[in-house]
Amino acid sequence: MQVHQAMTENAEYLLAEANLEDAAKKMRDLNTGFMPIADENQQKLQGIITDRDIAVRAVAEGMDPHATKAKDIETHGVLYCYQNDSLEEAAESMQKQHTYRLLVLNNPNEKRLAGVISLGDIARHNKVELSGEAAKIISS
């Protein structure tokens, strides 16, 4: 089975200039704790932000959620796979990179955001053994 058959499609993203209050509200509205960050031209993904980033890297440090931008606390270096990769390849990549989710890009040439794949998505598509093994490695 390929990644595009299991991923969450039409992934939302934030612009790098979005403030943390808007980022938190969007995460709340989408019921997610993870958002890709795109540059101002919406041409390139440049990082990710999580609800934990907002809590630990910003709020706990006294940053103003109205003035602090997503780009100020984002994690750089986007971890990804391609939509035509197999679920096994995606799980192996998650293991190697110690992450529970990857951005899914359309292809190596265009590299446009196509969706997000998580270990939960892999498990829901009858790959419980594969996702369980990956989770053990990631959490160790």
N, C-alpha and C positions, 0 to 999 in steps of 0.2 A: 504494500500500500504506500502511496506517495503522500508527502506532507500536505499538499493542497486538499487532499481528501479528508484530513483530520483537523486542519488548522481552523482558528477563528478568523473569518474573512473580514474585510473592510475595517481593519484596525484603525482606530482613531489615533491621532498624535497631537502634541502640543507644539506651538511655535516657541522657539528659544526665548523670545521676549515676554512670554506669558508670565505673570506674577504667580507666586506660590498659592495665594488664595484661589485664583482661577484654576490652577492646576489641581488643587485639592477638591474643589467643587466638581471639576470634570471627572476626576477619579470616582468621587462619590456617585455622581449621576450615572456613570458607566459601570459602577460596581466592580472596580478594578483597583489594584494597588500598583500598577505599572503602566507607564506611558512612554512611547518613543518621543524624542525631541527632534524637530526638523529645523533647519535654518530658516531665516526670514523669507527666502524665496520659495520655500517649500520644495526645494529641489533635492536636498540631501539630508539624510538622517545623520545626526551628529552625536547622539547619546540617548540615554534613558533617564527617567526619574521614577522613583518609587515612593509610596507613602512613607516608608521608613526613612528615605532621604529627607523628606519634608520634616518628619518628626525629629530625627536625630541630628541631621546636618544643619538644619535651619532653626526650627522652633527651640530646641534644647540649647542652641548657641545664641539665642536672643535675636535672631534676624527678623526683620519686619516682613511679614508675609505679603504686604501690599507693595513693598519696594523691592524685595528680592525676586530676581527673575529665575525661571527654570534653568537657564544656562549657567547660573551662578552655582548651582549645586548638582547639576547633572553628572551622571557617570559617563565618561567618554569611552569610546571604543564599543561600537555596536556589535553585539554577538548575533549571528544570523545563520540561516540556512536558506536553501532555495526551494521553491514550491514543488519542483520535480524530484527532490531528494526523497529517498525512502524514509519511512519512520525509523528504521534501524539506524540509518545515517544520522538522523536528527538526534536520536537518543544517545548515540555515541558521541556526538558533538557536545551535547549537554554534559555528559560525563566528563569529557576532557576539559571543559571550560567551567565545571562546577556551577552550573546554573539550571534552574527548573523551567526556563522558557527561553525561546529564541524568536527574534523577529524573522519573518519569512519574506524573502525578496523574490521578485518575479523571475529574474534570470541574471546570469553573470554580466551581461552587457549593460542592461538598463538599470538594474539594482533598485527598482521601485518597490515600495512597501506593498506586500500582497496580503499580509496577515500576521498572526502570532501563533506559535505552537508551544504547548506546555506539556509537561509529563502527564498531566491530567487528561489532555486531549488524546495522547497516545494510549493511555489506559482505557479510555472510553471506547476506543476502536479495537477492542479485544487484544490489546498488547500489554496486558497487566504484568506478565512476567518480565517483559522488556522494560517497562517503566519502573517496576519494582527494583530491578537490578540497577538501573540508572540512579534511582533515588538513594539506594544504599551507598553507592560510590560517591555521589554528590555530597551527601550528608556526613561522610566520614572525614 
